[in-house]
Each structure stands twice: as structure tokens, then as C-alpha cells.
Amino acid sequence: MKKYRGRIVLVSVLLIITCLLTNSIASEWEVVLPLRVDVARQGTFVGFQAGNVNTGGWNSFLGFQAGLSNTTGGNNTFIGRVAGQGNTTGSDNTFIGRSSGQSNTTGFRNTFVGSVTGVTNTTGFDNTFIGSDAGFFSGTGHSNVFVGMASGYLTGTGHSNTFIGSEAGYNNRAGFNNIFIGRNAGQSLADGTENMVSNNSVFVGINTRASAAGNTNEIVIGANTVGIGSNSVTLGNPSIARTVLRGNTTLGIAIPGAPTVTP
């Protein structure tokens, strides 16, 4: 009995070795060699079809179809299932997380960290998205910093924005030069509808809102505070009973001139 058991083990080992060498078990238990090292281009690819057509240099792809379409893009690091799957010539990108940067084609110098971050970014560049779903629909937007779950979720062409907090700037489509800090900051308008565009504005505090879409230079500070329009500063919500300004305070108030009297 021991003799036959030894033969069975030997045959099993030989079968596994054969499968590894031929890479051809036609079943759901297919065994593959997932590691490929491109010495000439200093690339490392781990996972089924990772870096499948790569000709770029200094790339590291880890995960199922990570960097699948990359051709000449270089200095990229893609980690996660289909991370950077559509990247072709984009370079200097770091995508970490399932589907992160999946649609990126020529975008460069992007850093996406988290599950499905920047998943639809195509040509956007110089973006930093950290958090699940951050910058999900970023498209062609550039120079954005989104930190927090679903922050900047719908940003498509918006640029030069800094959104920090869960769902901060969630509905922003094309706004630019904004700073939103706090959960849901700048996400909505006074009536609760989506704030699709704010420009050159600052919203600090949970649920801070713009008075209307398309406002510019609107500064809103305080939890649940609603702005009053473009070129305005709103401090605090209606529950604030006291505002204290200490030290020297300068008010830029225009002093009217002497009245003109016409006989």
C-alpha cells in the first residue's frame, strides 16, 4: 500500500510540474506562471495579463490585467485588479487599489489610492485622489487634490480644486480654484440641490453650501452655513449668537464724498 501511495504522490508532482511548464490545464483550475520580469526595460509584471503589451520602461504592474494596455508609458506603478488597465502612453502614474485609474490613457503624474479612485480619468494630469471613489468621474480634470471617500466624485473637467472630507465637492463638474474642507462641504446649494459649479470659492465646515450655482469668490465658514452669493464672506450659521474679533481689525469700507448741491 505504501508503495502505491508513493507512486501516486510522484505522479501528482510530475503532473503539477508539467502544468507549470506548459501552462495548459484546460479547466477552472488552470495553473499559470504569473510573474514576468522585463530585464531590458527594467519592468516587473505580476498577475494574469499584467503589462500584456508593455514596451515602456521602469513599470511595475501587480494584479489581474493591471496595466493591460500600456504600450510606451513609463515609470508607472499599478497595483490592484485592472488598475491602470487602459493606460497606453501615460507616464509617472501611481494607481493603487481595485480599478484605480482604470480608464487612464495618456494622463500623467497622477496618484490614485483607494478602491475605484479616478476610475474614469482619461487624460487628466497632476491629480492626487485618496479614498474610495475619490475623483470617480474625473475625466479630463487636472491639478486636483481629493482626499476622502467620494470626494470630487463627479468632477469631470474641473481643475485646481482641493476637496478634503467625505463627499466634499461631490457634485462639482467643472468648477475650478476651489477649497472645500469638511464632510459634504460645497456639495449642495441653499435649496439642497446639487452644486455643479463654484469657482474661486472656499467652503469650510460640514454641509457648507453655496447660495447658487455658478457663484465665484464665495467664502463660507461654519457647520451647515449657507453663503449669500458671489464676492461675499459668510461666517457662521444662524445659531451663532456671538462673533468675536480680537486685535487690530481693519474694515475696508468706502467713505462717501461730500454731497454736491446744485442751486
Buried (B, 14 or more C-beta within 10 A) or exposed (E): EEEEEEEEEEEEEEEEEEBEEEEEBEEEEEBEEBEBEBEEBEBBBBBBBBBBEBBBBBBBBBBBBBBBBBEEBBBBBBBBBBBBBBBBBBBBBBBBBBBBBBBBBBBBBBBBBBBBBBBBBBBBBBBBBBBBBBBBBBBBBBBBBBBBBBBBBBBBBBBBBBBBBBBBBBBBBBBBBBBBBBBBBBBBBEEEEBBBBBBBBBBBBBBBBBBBBEBBBBBBBBBBBBBBEBEBEBEBBEEEEEEEEEEEEEEEEEEEEEEEEEE
